[in-house]
Amino acid sequence: MTRLGETSRRFLKAMASETRQQLVLEFTGNAELTVGQVAERAGIAHSTASEQLSLLRLGGLLTSRREGKTVYYRANPTGIATALAELQERLGTCCPPRPE
């Protein structure tokens, strides 16, 4: 049995939480947000937002950049596309569609 690649596993782990799924939506329209802005918009604690954003970054869904003490997050279209392509390839080999 072939296992999922690291990219797919991290992506799926990041998307396994409904909270993180909702947080990803905050980055539509090429938004760049700080931890504080995400916490405020989502109505969650700063520490919770920081933890969740870190997991989304590790999952390839977000990128980050530091400016002084402030960290800015933004969607990572390349990371998302890479993970989805890997998942699609894996699903195509393990579970090909049935002819109708």
C-alpha positions as CSV (number, residue, x, y, z in Angstrom):
1,M,0.0,0.0,0.0
2,T,1.4,3.4,-1.0
3,R,1.1,6.2,1.6
4,L,0.2,9.7,1.0
5,G,3.1,12.1,0.5
6,E,4.1,14.6,3.2
7,T,2.5,17.5,1.3
8,S,-0.9,15.8,1.3
9,R,-0.7,14.7,4.9
10,R,0.1,18.2,6.1
11,F,-2.6,19.7,3.9
12,L,-5.3,17.3,5.2
13,K,-4.2,17.8,8.8
14,A,-4.5,21.6,8.3
15,M,-7.9,21.3,6.8
16,A,-9.2,18.8,9.4
17,S,-10.5,21.6,11.6
18,E,-13.6,23.5,10.9
19,T,-12.0,26.5,12.6
20,R,-9.0,26.4,10.2
21,Q,-11.4,25.9,7.2
22,Q,-13.1,29.2,8.3
23,L,-9.9,31.0,8.8
24,V,-8.7,30.1,5.3
25,L,-11.7,32.0,3.9
26,E,-10.5,35.2,5.6
27,F,-7.7,35.2,3.0
28,T,-9.8,35.4,-0.1
29,G,-9.2,38.3,-2.4
30,N,-5.4,38.2,-1.8
31,A,-5.8,39.5,1.8
32,E,-2.7,39.8,3.9
33,L,-3.6,39.7,7.6
34,T,-1.8,39.7,11.0
35,V,-2.5,37.3,13.8
36,G,-4.4,40.0,15.6
37,Q,-6.6,40.8,12.6
38,V,-7.4,37.2,12.1
39,A,-8.2,36.8,15.8
40,E,-10.5,39.8,15.8
41,R,-12.3,38.8,12.6
42,A,-12.8,35.2,13.8
43,G,-13.7,36.1,17.4
44,I,-11.0,33.9,18.8
45,A,-8.1,34.5,21.2
46,H,-4.8,35.8,19.8
47,S,-2.9,32.6,20.9
48,T,-5.5,30.4,19.3
49,A,-5.3,32.3,16.0
50,S,-1.5,32.1,16.1
51,E,-1.6,28.3,16.6
52,Q,-4.2,27.8,13.9
53,L,-2.3,30.0,11.4
54,S,0.9,28.1,12.1
55,L,-0.8,24.8,11.2
56,L,-2.3,26.3,8.0
57,R,1.2,27.5,7.1
58,L,2.7,24.1,7.7
59,G,-0.1,22.6,5.6
60,G,0.9,24.8,2.7
61,L,-2.2,26.8,2.7
62,L,-0.6,30.1,3.9
63,T,2.7,31.8,3.6
64,S,4.0,34.3,6.1
65,R,6.5,37.2,6.2
66,R,7.8,39.0,9.2
67,E,8.1,42.8,9.4
68,G,9.7,43.7,12.7
69,K,7.6,41.9,15.4
70,T,4.6,41.5,13.2
71,V,3.9,38.4,11.1
72,Y,1.7,38.8,8.0
73,Y,-0.1,35.8,6.5
74,R,-1.5,35.4,3.0
75,A,-3.0,32.5,1.0
76,N,-0.5,30.3,-0.8
77,P,-2.1,29.3,-4.1
78,T,1.0,27.4,-5.2
79,G,1.0,25.3,-2.0
80,I,-2.7,24.6,-2.2
81,A,-2.5,23.6,-5.9
82,T,0.5,21.3,-5.2
83,A,-1.3,19.5,-2.4
84,L,-4.6,19.2,-4.4
85,A,-2.7,17.8,-7.4
86,E,-0.9,15.2,-5.2
87,L,-4.2,14.2,-3.6
88,Q,-5.9,14.0,-7.0
89,E,-3.1,11.8,-8.3
90,R,-3.2,9.5,-5.3
91,L,-7.0,9.2,-5.4
92,G,-6.8,8.5,-9.1
93,T,-4.5,5.5,-8.6
94,C,-6.3,4.1,-5.5
95,C,-9.9,4.8,-6.5
96,P,-10.4,5.2,-10.2
97,P,-13.9,6.3,-11.3
98,R,-16.3,3.5,-12.3
99,P,-17.8,3.6,-15.7
100,E,-21.5,4.3,-15.7
